[in-house]
């Protein structure tokens, strides 16, 4: 399996999304990347440390060969447009462009309410729910979803 992404070059500067789309064209990679990348694409307007950005800035430095031949002697800076449309696979009408929109899409889904309650149960009890051991009640999930009451009331 080839996990190498296409290189970013002066002839073809690419955004992170453009480079990662190769995963979606390879069936072996797509099985996982379809789930992960689509959510991440919607958050692309935030860099690795969470700073908001309108453009993806890329600096390409000359290679040793380019320096030696004097073909390129200085770095080249690119400011590329970001396509920050994401989606949450498995949820209908889940396309989003901002973290707030993602939160709104997740908040309206009962399957997400159930997941939040289940994960909170696991964290609070230090264990997962198992057969033969008292399972978490469905009442918290129902109350959480119906009222959108938030974590404090869980």
C-alpha positions, 0 to 999 in steps of 0.5 A: 500500500502506497501511503505517500501523498502527492508532493507540493511543487511550484508547478502544482501547489496543492491544499491539504484537501487536494492532497488528501483526496487521493485517499478517497480514490484508493479503495483501501484508504477510502474505507477509513479516510471517507469517515475522517477526512470529510469531517476534517475538511470542514475544519480546514479554516483552522490550522494545526494549533486552532488559529483561524485562516482564510487561506492556506499558506505554503512555503516551498524552499529550493532543493539542494539541486535547485540551489546548486544549479541556481534554478531557484534560490529563494523560497516561494510563498503561496496563499491557496483558497480553502474549500472548507465544506465538510460532512459527517458521513452516516448522517443525512443533511450533514454538510457544514462549513463551520464548527458551529454548523457541525455542532448543530448537525450533531445536536439534532441527531438522536444517534449522537445523543446516545453516543454522548451519554454512552461515552459519559457513562463510560468515563464516569464509571471507569468501565464500558457497559457489559452484559451481566452488569447493569447497563445505563438507563435510556432515560438520560439519553431521552432527556438529553435529546428531547430538551437539548439540556446539555452536559450539566443536566446529565 
